[in-house]
Amino acid sequence: MSEPLFLKPVFHEKIWGGSKLAKEFGYQIPSEHTGECWAISAHPNGVSTVLNGKYQGMKLDELYQAHPALFGNPDKAVFPLLTKILDANDWLSVQVHPDDTYALEHEGELGKTECWYVIAAEPDAQIIYGHHAKSRKELSEMIASKDWNHLLTRVKVKAGDFFYVPSGTMHAIGKGILILETQQSSDTTYRVYDFDRKDNQGNLRELHLPQSIDVMTIGEIKNTTPLISNTGTAEITTFITNDFFTVYQWRVHAKTSFKQSAPYTLVSVLDGEGELIVSGDTYSLKKGQHFILPSDVSQWEFSGHLSMIASHDGSNS
């Protein structure tokens, strides 16, 4: 039977987390310092569970291994993508992620290229997006001297902004920002600077300076240019298409038909309410739901008023 796979998220408490995941999406969060909702995840540090249908109760990583036909019989050993919602109640650390080659050699998992859709941002909210060092030597010297004001590139953000963050990018999400992140399925982060914060035990959090300098990109980071199309009943924005992922925003205003453009598609409902119709069956949709349209769902319809972020594996584009 062709059916969507609705998923139960996993939540992670963070030193910089807050309570917006509960206030904005109605999630049951573990504390007032909840930073991350791992919404669609097969990563061992937080695996989503199927909530409905034939595979109810199965973990996504188990489903991917046991029923590869649902995912187009992929040649990738692990589910390649991870969708998160992050509540930055304070600055995240200034950090960088390795590429696949470095991460597989040193960490035993995929590298981490990611991208961000800004759901909400307080006035004058900022991110760090790149740096000003002109060489690896200059980068090392500026980090050693803690010359953060001259090293870090700060960018103001607002709701609706999109940022591509390839591996090797110096970055940090700033205070007062709620984002949806689409990324490779990896949990490897190298911290460069953490604002000298201390954890609950009064200790400074670990930094990873040698690794950070090893993997950091030197030069300007180029963001993507969204492509927008309008069908009359829906506005479709393609934010990025590359070897890692394709990411869209779907804004549906009335009944709209879609066809599967990849072996499977990940979908997160960020606003509104409506219905999903698959093979004659109707599923209610509301803000905060996440689901996968597997390979045996070749087409579907949405009705209502919905804003969604959708993605699929870039290698299958």
Backbone bond lengths (Angstrom), bond angles and torsions (degrees), N, CA, C in turn:
res aa  C-N    CA-C-N  psi(-1)  N-CA   C-N-CA  omega(-1)  CA-C   N-CA-C  phi
1 M - - - 1.470 - - 1.520 110.22 -
2 S 1.325 117.23 130.69 1.461 121.57 178.91 1.521 109.76 -80.65
3 E 1.332 117.02 121.86 1.459 120.68 -178.50 1.525 109.94 -154.55
4 P 1.335 116.68 152.10 1.464 119.59 174.65 1.517 110.30 -71.61
5 L 1.316 115.77 160.03 1.467 122.52 177.75 1.528 108.17 -112.45
6 F 1.332 117.33 98.71 1.464 120.74 176.21 1.527 108.69 -78.66
7 L 1.327 116.05 143.54 1.459 120.47 -169.77 1.521 112.68 -125.33
8 K 1.324 115.20 143.24 1.468 122.54 174.19 1.517 108.69 -91.24
9 P 1.345 117.95 122.70 1.466 120.32 -178.64 1.523 113.06 -73.26
10 V 1.326 114.16 169.30 1.464 123.19 173.15 1.530 106.95 -120.21
11 F 1.344 117.47 139.10 1.460 121.30 -175.95 1.527 110.83 -112.92
12 H 1.343 114.61 145.30 1.462 120.81 -179.43 1.533 109.44 -127.09
13 E 1.320 115.36 128.30 1.459 120.57 174.44 1.526 109.26 -78.36
14 K 1.334 115.66 143.02 1.461 122.00 -178.24 1.525 109.64 -139.82
15 I 1.315 115.68 152.97 1.465 121.12 178.98 1.522 111.26 -60.04
16 W 1.340 116.45 -27.19 1.461 122.31 -177.67 1.529 112.85 -101.18
17 G 1.341 117.85 2.97 1.460 121.49 -173.77 1.515 113.22 -79.47
18 G 1.341 116.10 169.85 1.459 122.15 -178.93 1.514 111.89 -141.07
19 S 1.339 116.20 -143.77 1.466 121.33 -176.06 1.521 112.97 -123.95
20 K 1.339 118.19 9.70 1.473 120.07 -176.05 1.525 112.92 -68.10
21 L 1.322 118.20 -25.07 1.459 119.07 178.53 1.530 110.40 -63.62
22 A 1.318 117.07 -31.13 1.465 120.96 174.61 1.520 110.61 -78.67
23 K 1.325 117.17 -45.77 1.465 120.85 -175.14 1.521 112.38 -67.80
24 E 1.327 117.17 -39.15 1.466 121.04 -174.94 1.525 113.16 -87.06
25 F 1.338 117.21 -32.44 1.458 119.80 -172.87 1.528 114.20 -121.23
26 G 1.337 117.31 -4.96 1.450 120.19 178.45 1.516 114.64 74.83
27 Y 1.327 117.11 17.08 1.462 120.16 -179.96 1.523 110.73 -71.84
28 Q 1.321 115.15 150.45 1.467 121.43 171.45 1.522 106.92 -87.03
29 I 1.316 116.74 101.24 1.461 120.52 -175.03 1.528 110.52 -98.84
30 P 1.333 117.61 154.78 1.468 119.83 -175.07 1.517 115.02 -72.43
31 S 1.349 118.74 -24.25 1.460 120.22 -179.09 1.524 109.47 -165.25
32 E 1.333 114.99 177.46 1.461 121.34 177.79 1.529 112.03 -78.84
33 H 1.319 116.56 6.71 1.474 121.58 176.79 1.533 109.48 -124.30
34 T 1.326 115.13 46.74 1.464 120.71 179.41 1.524 108.78 -93.11
35 G 1.316 115.38 118.22 1.462 119.59 -174.25 1.509 114.52 -99.63
36 E 1.344 117.68 -30.67 1.456 119.55 -170.66 1.521 112.47 -134.22
37 C 1.304 115.10 134.60 1.456 124.35 166.75 1.520 106.96 -106.97
38 W 1.329 116.45 110.42 1.467 121.07 174.08 1.520 106.15 -85.19
39 A 1.312 115.77 95.69 1.457 122.34 -166.29 1.523 112.77 -81.80
40 I 1.330 116.07 -45.91 1.470 121.66 177.14 1.515 105.90 -129.78
41 S 1.323 115.87 103.09 1.463 119.99 -170.27 1.520 111.51 -147.61
42 A 1.333 114.67 134.97 1.462 121.28 168.68 1.521 110.35 -117.81
43 H 1.338 116.87 13.71 1.461 120.93 178.75 1.522 109.62 -73.67
44 P 1.340 118.71 139.10 1.468 120.77 -176.40 1.524 114.74 -59.11
45 N 1.326 118.78 -20.04 1.464 120.55 179.58 1.524 113.32 -82.18
46 G 1.334 116.87 0.01 1.465 120.70 177.64 1.511 110.85 175.87
47 V 1.339 117.29 92.02 1.465 121.63 -172.91 1.528 110.63 -99.98
48 S 1.334 116.27 128.61 1.462 121.75 176.19 1.532 110.76 -70.28
49 T 1.333 114.90 154.54 1.464 122.28 179.72 1.521 109.58 -118.55
50 V 1.330 117.11 137.80 1.462 121.60 178.37 1.532 109.31 -71.57
51 L 1.333 116.07 132.67 1.459 121.70 -174.13 1.522 113.99 -99.14
52 N 1.320 118.44 -13.10 1.466 119.55 -169.96 1.520 112.01 -141.21
53 G 1.334 114.26 164.33 1.448 121.02 165.67 1.520 115.55 71.57
54 K 1.316 114.09 -159.25 1.457 123.36 -173.86 1.524 112.64 -58.09
55 Y 1.338 116.65 -33.32 1.468 120.53 -174.44 1.532 112.67 -104.76
56 Q 1.325 116.45 18.70 1.470 121.02 -179.58 1.531 110.80 -53.73
57 G 1.329 115.47 131.92 1.458 121.66 178.99 1.513 114.38 92.68
58 M 1.325 117.92 -13.08 1.464 120.18 178.96 1.520 110.60 -78.82
59 K 1.320 116.12 144.44 1.451 121.78 173.03 1.528 109.08 -78.45
60 L 1.333 115.89 147.23 1.455 119.89 -175.50 1.522 111.99 -62.48
61 D 1.327 117.94 -36.66 1.465 118.89 179.16 1.528 111.22 -65.91
62 E 1.331 116.89 -38.81 1.463 120.99 177.27 1.524 110.83 -65.66
63 L 1.317 116.56 -42.55 1.462 121.42 -179.50 1.523 111.12 -62.61
64 Y 1.325 115.95 -41.78 1.468 121.36 179.93 1.530 111.13 -61.25
65 Q 1.334 116.63 -38.20 1.464 120.51 -179.46 1.529 112.29 -79.30
66 A 1.330 116.75 -38.63 1.460 120.71 -173.24 1.525 113.45 -82.54
67 H 1.324 117.13 -28.02 1.469 120.88 -175.51 1.532 110.23 -132.70
68 P 1.318 117.33 65.37 1.472 120.51 -176.20 1.526 113.47 -61.72
69 A 1.326 118.15 -22.83 1.468 119.79 179.63 1.529 111.50 -61.91
70 L 1.335 116.93 -29.42 1.475 120.08 177.33 1.517 112.00 -63.06
71 F 1.324 116.81 -21.32 1.461 122.95 -176.28 1.533 111.68 -115.61
72 G 1.351 115.16 22.29 1.454 119.69 177.03 1.512 114.23 75.09
73 N 1.333 117.05 25.15 1.472 121.86 -177.92 1.531 111.40 49.02
74 P 1.316 116.41 61.91 1.471 120.91 -174.15 1.524 112.44 -69.36
75 D 1.332 114.96 157.23 1.467 119.93 176.72 1.523 111.60 -95.89
76 K 1.336 118.31 2.62 1.460 121.93 179.41 1.527 109.94 -88.99
77 A 1.325 116.19 134.17 1.466 121.39 -174.00 1.519 112.57 -67.71
78 V 1.348 117.22 -30.23 1.463 121.03 -179.45 1.521 109.25 -126.64
79 F 1.330 115.17 153.44 1.464 120.59 175.56 1.526 107.81 -57.09
80 P 1.341 118.44 123.90 1.464 119.50 -163.47 1.529 116.85 -83.26
81 L 1.342 118.08 -16.87 1.461 120.17 -171.71 1.527 111.56 -117.04
82 L 1.326 114.08 160.56 1.461 122.48 177.21 1.517 107.64 -144.66
83 T 1.336 115.97 124.58 1.465 122.10 177.97 1.522 108.65 -106.92
84 K 1.334 116.21 129.10 1.464 121.79 179.66 1.531 109.99 -128.74
85 I 1.335 115.24 156.32 1.465 121.15 161.15 1.524 106.37 -118.20
86 L 1.333 116.32 129.71 1.461 122.23 -177.12 1.522 110.53 -115.42
87 D 1.325 115.76 133.41 1.466 123.28 173.77 1.521 108.39 -109.08
88 A 1.339 115.26 102.77 1.463 120.40 179.71 1.527 109.20 -90.97
89 N 1.315 116.12 89.46 1.457 121.23 175.64 1.528 111.28 -76.97
90 D 1.324 115.67 -12.73 1.454 123.89 173.94 1.522 106.50 -150.18
91 W 1.312 117.38 171.95 1.458 120.98 178.63 1.530 111.33 -60.90
92 L 1.324 116.47 135.17 1.453 120.49 165.70 1.522 107.96 -75.11
93 S 1.315 117.18 163.80 1.461 119.81 177.29 1.524 110.53 -62.88
94 V 1.327 115.76 153.73 1.467 121.32 169.23 1.524 106.15 -75.59
95 Q 1.320 116.93 125.55 1.463 119.64 -166.78 1.519 111.43 -149.29
96 V 1.330 114.42 175.67 1.458 122.29 177.29 1.526 107.24 -152.40
97 H 1.334 115.73 151.23 1.463 121.06 178.13 1.523 110.23 -116.99
98 P 1.324 117.60 146.71 1.466 121.11 178.89 1.528 111.62 -80.07
99 D 1.342 115.90 164.94 1.458 120.33 172.03 1.526 109.72 -84.56
100 D 1.335 116.45 178.80 1.460 120.67 -175.38 1.528 112.57 -58.99
101 T 1.324 116.12 -43.89 1.463 119.83 -175.71 1.522 111.37 -61.77
102 Y 1.329 116.80 -48.78 1.459 121.43 -178.72 1.535 110.68 -67.89
103 A 1.341 116.61 -43.11 1.461 119.64 -176.33 1.528 111.62 -67.64
104 L 1.314 117.50 -41.26 1.460 119.76 179.09 1.525 111.47 -64.02
105 E 1.333 116.11 -37.12 1.468 119.77 -179.98 1.520 112.19 -72.30
106 H 1.337 116.54 -42.06 1.471 120.09 -171.17 1.524 114.05 -100.96
107 E 1.343 117.83 -24.26 1.469 120.43 -174.83 1.520 113.28 -121.52
108 G 1.321 117.82 -12.33 1.453 121.07 178.60 1.509 114.72 73.08
109 E 1.332 117.77 23.15 1.458 121.14 175.93 1.523 109.92 -148.14
110 L 1.324 116.34 178.51 1.451 121.15 -179.70 1.521 111.23 -62.59
111 G 1.324 115.37 157.08 1.455 120.54 167.81 1.520 109.89 -72.01
112 K 1.337 115.19 -173.61 1.459 117.73 -174.10 1.518 111.01 -139.37
113 T 1.309 114.57 94.95 1.464 121.74 164.67 1.518 106.22 -98.26
114 E 1.327 116.53 137.59 1.459 120.78 -174.47 1.516 110.91 -141.69
115 C 1.323 115.76 174.27 1.470 121.04 173.50 1.518 108.38 -151.96
116 W 1.335 115.21 156.13 1.464 121.06 -172.65 1.521 110.80 -125.74
117 Y 1.331 115.87 133.45 1.466 122.08 166.39 1.525 106.68 -109.72
118 V 1.332 116.70 122.55 1.467 121.38 -177.00 1.526 108.54 -81.46
119 I 1.335 116.14 111.13 1.463 121.72 178.63 1.522 110.57 -76.58
120 A 1.316 116.22 -44.09 1.467 121.99 -179.21 1.521 108.19 -154.11
121 A 1.333 115.13 151.74 1.468 120.34 178.64 1.522 109.26 -151.89
122 E 1.336 115.77 135.33 1.456 119.87 175.48 1.522 110.13 -68.96
123 P 1.338 118.16 157.72 1.469 120.44 178.51 1.531 111.13 -53.85
124 D 1.331 115.31 135.91 1.473 123.33 178.46 1.527 113.52 66.64
125 A 1.331 118.32 15.70 1.464 120.51 176.21 1.533 109.88 -63.03
126 Q 1.324 115.87 147.79 1.463 121.09 -175.54 1.528 110.77 -133.97
127 I 1.312 114.33 158.01 1.460 121.51 166.82 1.527 107.75 -122.94
128 I 1.319 116.03 163.47 1.470 121.57 166.12 1.514 106.44 -101.05
129 Y 1.335 115.52 128.04 1.460 121.26 -172.25 1.522 108.21 -142.05
130 G 1.326 114.49 83.85 1.457 119.90 -178.83 1.522 112.53 99.39
131 H 1.337 115.11 -176.30 1.469 121.33 -178.65 1.528 109.65 -148.05
132 H 1.341 115.08 170.80 1.462 120.85 -174.23 1.524 114.10 -102.94
133 A 1.316 119.03 -0.32 1.469 120.48 -178.97 1.529 110.23 -65.95
134 K 1.321 116.05 139.75 1.464 121.39 -176.60 1.527 112.90 -96.88
135 S 1.324 117.14 -8.49 1.466 120.85 179.25 1.516 108.39 -153.53
136 R 1.332 116.47 165.23 1.458 119.82 178.36 1.527 110.80 -66.68
137 K 1.327 116.64 -33.16 1.470 120.80 176.83 1.527 110.32 -63.69
138 E 1.330 116.27 -45.97 1.462 119.93 179.03 1.530 110.68 -65.53
139 L 1.319 116.95 -38.10 1.461 121.33 176.45 1.523 110.56 -58.95
140 S 1.321 116.57 -48.02 1.466 121.16 -179.80 1.519 111.08 -61.04
141 E 1.327 116.15 -42.88 1.469 120.38 -178.36 1.525 111.36 -66.01
142 M 1.333 117.38 -41.96 1.467 120.43 -178.42 1.526 111.32 -69.91
143 I 1.330 117.35 -34.47 1.466 120.21 175.32 1.522 110.15 -67.91
144 A 1.338 116.51 -43.89 1.466 120.66 -179.32 1.521 111.98 -61.91
145 S 1.333 116.30 -36.72 1.468 120.45 -179.61 1.528 112.50 -88.19
146 K 1.331 116.64 -1.04 1.468 122.96 179.80 1.524 112.04 56.43
147 D 1.335 114.32 42.01 1.467 120.48 -179.76 1.531 109.98 -87.72
148 W 1.325 114.80 61.96 1.463 120.18 -171.76 1.525 112.59 -66.47
149 N 1.322 117.52 -34.32 1.471 119.65 -177.75 1.523 112.04 -62.21
150 H 1.329 116.96 -35.36 1.463 120.12 -179.98 1.532 111.97 -90.22
151 L 1.320 116.91 -25.80 1.464 119.64 -175.73 1.526 113.14 -79.51
152 L 1.320 118.00 -44.17 1.457 121.82 -167.57 1.526 112.75 -87.05
153 T 1.317 116.20 138.58 1.469 122.64 176.78 1.525 108.63 -95.81
154 R 1.312 116.52 118.93 1.463 121.78 -179.11 1.528 109.90 -104.34
155 V 1.343 115.88 139.23 1.462 121.95 -177.67 1.526 108.43 -133.28
156 K 1.327 117.40 130.61 1.463 120.98 175.18 1.527 109.32 -74.64
157 V 1.339 115.83 145.10 1.463 119.73 -178.42 1.530 110.16 -131.01
158 K 1.333 114.15 160.41 1.463 121.59 176.18 1.519 108.67 -143.75
159 A 1.325 116.35 165.64 1.457 121.12 178.89 1.524 110.13 -56.66
160 G 1.334 116.38 137.28 1.454 121.62 179.92 1.510 114.22 95.65
161 D 1.327 118.30 -11.64 1.471 120.83 177.83 1.522 110.24 -70.50
162 F 1.334 114.92 153.53 1.461 121.65 177.60 1.520 108.37 -132.74
163 F 1.336 116.29 137.19 1.457 121.49 179.97 1.525 110.18 -133.16
164 Y 1.312 115.55 130.56 1.459 122.41 173.79 1.520 107.89 -91.34
165 V 1.341 116.74 127.68 1.466 122.17 -175.25 1.531 108.34 -124.99
166 P 1.335 117.67 81.66 1.466 119.07 179.80 1.518 111.61 -68.26
167 S 1.327 116.27 158.46 1.466 120.18 175.31 1.519 108.40 -52.71
168 G 1.341 116.00 145.11 1.461 120.68 -177.84 1.508 114.84 91.79
169 T 1.350 117.32 -4.07 1.464 121.66 -178.09 1.526 111.01 -87.29
170 M 1.329 117.44 124.78 1.466 121.31 168.82 1.525 107.70 -68.08
171 H 1.350 117.17 127.54 1.457 118.24 -176.29 1.520 111.52 -157.93
172 A 1.330 114.78 161.71 1.462 122.56 171.33 1.521 108.04 -162.14
173 I 1.324 115.54 140.31 1.460 121.49 174.42 1.517 107.77 -89.30
174 G 1.330 116.05 132.42 1.448 120.76 -174.92 1.515 114.42 -89.29
175 K 1.309 115.18 169.26 1.460 123.56 -178.84 1.527 111.11 -60.28
176 G 1.343 115.04 137.82 1.457 120.20 174.56 1.510 114.64 84.57
177 I 1.335 117.55 22.24 1.464 121.58 -178.43 1.523 109.41 -119.68
178 L 1.323 115.47 135.06 1.462 123.48 174.28 1.520 106.82 -115.70
179 I 1.322 117.09 121.68 1.460 119.12 -175.93 1.527 111.69 -131.64
180 L 1.326 114.83 154.80 1.458 121.16 164.55 1.514 106.77 -101.80
181 E 1.325 115.43 128.24 1.462 121.93 -178.39 1.523 109.70 -114.08
182 T 1.321 115.54 128.24 1.456 122.26 170.28 1.515 107.18 -107.71
183 Q 1.332 117.63 128.26 1.454 119.74 -172.82 1.527 110.74 -149.06
184 Q 1.321 114.92 166.33 1.452 119.21 166.87 1.529 109.30 -63.56
185 S 1.316 116.54 153.38 1.465 120.66 -179.03 1.521 109.67 -77.03
186 S 1.330 114.87 86.41 1.457 122.35 -177.11 1.518 108.51 -149.71
187 D 1.319 116.59 151.33 1.462 120.82 176.41 1.528 110.71 -127.43
188 T 1.335 115.76 29.29 1.461 120.91 -179.67 1.522 110.32 -94.59
189 T 1.317 116.03 119.08 1.464 122.97 179.05 1.517 109.28 -132.38
190 Y 1.332 116.60 132.50 1.465 122.11 174.54 1.522 108.37 -107.94
191 R 1.344 116.23 116.52 1.465 120.93 -179.87 1.522 110.61 -83.30
192 V 1.327 114.72 134.35 1.460 121.96 177.21 1.535 110.38 -101.35
193 Y 1.333 115.55 -40.30 1.463 121.11 -176.38 1.520 107.33 -154.66
194 D 1.341 117.13 139.08 1.463 120.84 -176.63 1.519 112.25 -130.34
195 F 1.350 116.41 27.93 1.470 121.82 175.32 1.531 111.80 58.69
196 D 1.354 115.80 23.26 1.467 122.00 178.55 1.526 112.63 56.82
197 R 1.335 116.65 32.34 1.458 121.08 177.60 1.520 111.31 -75.90
198 K 1.330 114.72 153.83 1.459 120.49 175.55 1.524 110.12 -115.47
199 D 1.327 116.26 147.68 1.459 120.82 178.95 1.527 110.34 -81.14
200 N 1.339 116.13 -172.05 1.468 120.47 -176.36 1.526 113.11 -63.72
201 Q 1.331 116.30 -21.64 1.461 120.92 178.54 1.534 112.50 -93.32
202 G 1.331 116.31 5.07 1.450 120.65 179.11 1.517 115.16 81.44
203 N 1.345 116.17 15.18 1.464 120.46 -178.89 1.529 111.39 -102.86
204 L 1.322 114.67 144.32 1.461 119.33 171.95 1.525 109.03 -66.94
205 R 1.322 116.38 141.17 1.477 118.89 178.97 1.525 109.98 -73.43
206 E 1.321 115.00 150.33 1.463 121.47 -175.99 1.530 111.46 -63.61
207 L 1.325 115.28 137.91 1.462 122.01 171.33 1.528 109.21 -105.83
208 H 1.332 115.30 161.56 1.472 120.54 -176.15 1.528 107.80 -133.30
209 L 1.324 116.89 63.20 1.459 120.71 -170.39 1.526 113.57 -68.95
210 P 1.340 120.96 -45.21 1.470 118.45 179.20 1.526 112.45 -59.34
211 Q 1.341 116.10 -45.12 1.463 119.35 179.42 1.527 110.83 -64.34
212 S 1.330 117.07 -41.01 1.459 120.89 -179.13 1.526 111.38 -60.42
213 I 1.319 116.12 -45.50 1.466 120.16 179.97 1.520 110.44 -66.53
214 D 1.328 117.29 -35.77 1.472 121.48 177.03 1.524 112.09 -58.14
215 V 1.345 117.15 -45.17 1.466 120.36 -167.94 1.525 113.93 -99.52
216 M 1.332 118.14 -7.01 1.462 121.35 -174.17 1.520 112.11 -67.29
217 T 1.327 115.56 135.01 1.462 121.62 173.22 1.528 109.47 -77.82
218 I 1.328 115.75 135.13 1.462 121.17 174.02 1.517 107.45 -101.52
219 G 1.318 116.89 127.11 1.460 120.90 -178.82 1.520 111.57 121.39
220 E 1.317 115.95 170.80 1.463 122.51 -174.98 1.526 111.34 -69.12
221 I 1.323 116.04 141.50 1.467 122.04 174.93 1.526 107.64 -90.08
222 K 1.305 116.96 128.40 1.460 121.47 -179.72 1.525 109.86 -101.92
223 N 1.321 115.56 120.64 1.456 120.95 176.53 1.527 109.66 -79.96
224 T 1.315 116.91 169.26 1.456 121.37 -178.98 1.526 111.19 -92.68
225 T 1.325 116.53 165.45 1.460 123.22 175.00 1.520 108.60 -111.31
226 P 1.334 118.50 116.07 1.465 120.37 -178.32 1.529 111.83 -65.10
227 L 1.327 115.33 147.51 1.459 122.68 174.72 1.525 108.03 -113.13
228 I 1.340 116.92 124.19 1.464 121.83 -173.61 1.525 110.02 -114.10
229 S 1.323 115.70 132.36 1.466 121.23 172.44 1.517 108.91 -128.66
230 N 1.342 116.13 149.35 1.461 121.22 -176.73 1.522 109.58 -127.84
231 T 1.336 116.20 124.10 1.460 120.82 -179.21 1.519 112.87 -96.05
232 G 1.328 117.25 -3.62 1.456 121.10 -173.76 1.514 111.90 98.06
233 T 1.333 116.88 -40.36 1.467 120.72 177.46 1.526 111.87 -106.85
234 A 1.334 116.40 -8.47 1.467 120.44 -179.93 1.521 109.48 -154.11
235 E 1.328 114.42 148.77 1.464 121.67 171.86 1.515 107.61 -111.63
236 I 1.314 116.41 123.92 1.459 121.68 -177.40 1.526 108.88 -115.19
237 T 1.323 115.74 121.02 1.460 121.82 177.80 1.522 108.66 -111.74
238 T 1.317 116.55 122.66 1.460 121.16 174.21 1.521 107.37 -96.24
239 F 1.331 116.14 110.63 1.460 120.81 -176.80 1.524 112.22 -79.84
240 I 1.330 116.47 -41.28 1.458 119.54 -174.97 1.522 109.92 -160.68
241 T 1.321 115.63 144.40 1.460 122.88 171.33 1.517 107.64 -136.76
242 N 1.332 116.62 117.99 1.470 120.29 177.68 1.528 109.21 -151.12
243 D 1.316 116.61 -168.18 1.470 120.48 -176.41 1.525 113.17 -70.01
244 F 1.330 117.37 -15.97 1.464 120.68 -176.87 1.526 112.33 -94.60
245 F 1.329 116.29 -44.01 1.463 120.00 -176.58 1.529 110.67 -164.43
246 T 1.315 113.75 158.32 1.458 121.85 165.29 1.516 106.42 -115.55
247 V 1.342 116.76 133.78 1.462 121.29 -176.46 1.529 109.39 -127.78
248 Y 1.332 115.13 132.15 1.463 122.36 -179.15 1.524 110.61 -124.89
249 Q 1.320 115.01 158.93 1.466 121.31 160.43 1.527 107.09 -113.72
250 W 1.323 115.46 129.71 1.464 121.27 175.05 1.524 107.90 -112.13
251 R 1.347 116.23 119.68 1.469 121.75 172.83 1.526 107.52 -111.95
252 V 1.318 115.96 109.66 1.458 122.02 -175.46 1.523 109.37 -103.34
253 H 1.365 116.33 130.58 1.469 121.49 -178.36 1.528 112.18 -111.64
254 A 1.313 117.00 -18.09 1.464 122.99 -179.51 1.520 107.10 -159.43
255 K 1.329 117.10 -176.70 1.464 119.70 -176.72 1.527 110.12 -58.83
256 T 1.334 115.90 126.60 1.462 122.40 -175.61 1.527 109.26 -138.92
257 S 1.324 115.71 134.47 1.458 121.22 178.53 1.515 110.80 -95.75
258 F 1.338 115.99 141.12 1.456 122.71 177.16 1.524 108.83 -127.76
259 K 1.326 115.99 151.46 1.455 121.86 172.40 1.520 109.55 -119.20
260 Q 1.317 115.87 145.63 1.464 121.32 179.34 1.530 109.44 -64.45
261 S 1.325 116.74 125.19 1.468 121.16 -179.22 1.525 112.29 -108.32
262 A 1.334 115.71 3.64 1.464 122.35 179.24 1.521 106.95 -149.96
263 P 1.325 118.77 170.87 1.468 119.26 178.55 1.532 113.91 -56.90
264 Y 1.334 118.08 -30.91 1.458 121.40 176.79 1.517 108.16 -160.40
265 T 1.345 116.44 158.63 1.460 121.79 -174.35 1.520 109.63 -134.07
266 L 1.332 116.34 136.20 1.458 123.57 176.66 1.525 108.33 -98.43
267 V 1.338 117.41 136.74 1.467 121.47 -176.69 1.526 110.21 -135.58
268 S 1.341 115.48 135.62 1.463 122.56 174.68 1.521 108.64 -125.99
269 V 1.334 116.82 127.90 1.465 121.99 178.76 1.528 108.29 -89.46
270 L 1.334 115.76 115.42 1.465 120.26 -176.40 1.523 113.23 -99.09
271 D 1.328 117.03 -20.25 1.467 118.61 179.53 1.525 109.25 -162.54
272 G 1.337 114.87 156.10 1.451 121.48 174.74 1.509 113.52 87.33
273 E 1.340 114.49 -171.31 1.454 121.47 175.94 1.517 109.00 -151.52
274 G 1.319 114.88 157.13 1.453 119.35 -177.48 1.505 110.46 176.19
275 E 1.328 115.46 -152.63 1.453 120.61 -177.78 1.521 110.75 -137.41
276 L 1.327 114.64 150.63 1.459 123.73 172.41 1.526 106.86 -114.06
277 I 1.336 116.43 127.32 1.460 120.82 -180.00 1.521 108.46 -114.62
278 V 1.339 115.97 119.86 1.458 122.82 179.62 1.522 108.76 -130.51
279 S 1.323 117.24 122.33 1.469 122.78 177.13 1.524 112.23 51.30
280 G 1.343 116.20 38.73 1.459 121.00 177.96 1.515 114.77 84.74
281 D 1.331 117.98 -8.24 1.462 121.72 178.20 1.528 110.05 -96.87
282 T 1.328 115.46 141.93 1.458 121.58 -176.04 1.527 110.30 -110.87
283 Y 1.340 115.67 132.90 1.459 122.93 179.42 1.527 108.50 -122.71
284 S 1.321 116.67 127.22 1.467 120.46 177.76 1.524 110.05 -71.39
285 L 1.320 115.34 140.04 1.461 121.15 179.02 1.520 110.01 -122.00
286 K 1.341 114.60 142.37 1.454 120.22 174.81 1.521 109.11 -147.95
287 K 1.300 114.56 166.48 1.463 122.56 179.35 1.526 111.06 -54.17
288 G 1.347 115.63 131.97 1.455 121.07 176.43 1.512 114.83 97.70
289 Q 1.337 118.41 -1.96 1.462 120.37 177.10 1.525 110.77 -87.90
290 H 1.326 114.58 152.37 1.467 121.63 -179.49 1.525 108.14 -138.21
291 F 1.321 116.40 137.65 1.458 119.13 -178.29 1.525 110.59 -154.15
292 I 1.333 113.81 162.59 1.459 122.11 175.00 1.519 108.00 -114.73
293 L 1.328 116.13 135.01 1.456 122.54 170.45 1.524 106.58 -97.77
294 P 1.349 117.94 102.74 1.466 120.63 -172.51 1.526 112.60 -74.83
295 S 1.305 114.71 -179.93 1.459 121.57 -171.39 1.523 113.25 -61.90
296 D 1.340 117.53 -30.13 1.463 118.95 -178.58 1.524 113.46 -82.16
297 V 1.330 117.63 0.68 1.467 122.10 171.31 1.529 106.95 -98.15
298 S 1.319 115.62 97.76 1.472 120.04 -175.33 1.520 112.68 -85.37
299 Q 1.337 116.90 -24.13 1.459 120.96 177.41 1.518 109.61 -155.09
300 W 1.338 115.25 160.99 1.456 120.41 -178.41 1.519 108.71 -160.61
301 E 1.331 115.81 171.65 1.459 121.93 176.95 1.522 109.55 -129.80
302 F 1.315 115.12 146.33 1.456 122.00 167.58 1.518 108.35 -113.54
303 S 1.327 116.16 146.23 1.455 121.17 169.43 1.515 108.59 -134.11
304 G 1.338 116.78 161.55 1.454 121.34 -178.77 1.516 111.54 99.82
305 H 1.317 115.00 -157.59 1.471 121.90 178.46 1.521 107.19 -122.19
306 L 1.319 115.97 111.15 1.458 121.35 -171.98 1.518 110.95 -139.02
307 S 1.329 115.88 142.30 1.458 122.47 169.28 1.521 107.27 -119.64
308 M 1.336 116.62 122.90 1.462 121.85 -173.69 1.528 110.49 -135.03
309 I 1.325 114.95 151.20 1.461 121.76 167.77 1.514 107.07 -109.91
310 A 1.331 115.82 127.39 1.464 121.92 -179.77 1.525 108.92 -122.03
311 S 1.329 115.84 153.38 1.450 120.11 179.81 1.521 110.43 -153.55
312 H 1.312 116.15 161.87 1.456 121.11 169.46 1.524 109.39 -152.53
313 D 1.292 114.88 165.60 1.461 122.17 -178.03 1.521 109.95 -60.35
314 G 1.323 116.21 128.13 1.455 120.17 -175.51 1.522 114.37 -66.11
315 S 1.326 117.31 -29.74 1.455 119.93 -177.40 1.518 112.01 -69.70
316 N 1.366 115.85 -13.28 1.448 119.64 179.30 1.519 112.78 -104.14
317 S 1.329 116.79 11.86 1.457 120.14 -176.57 1.520 110.15 -66.22
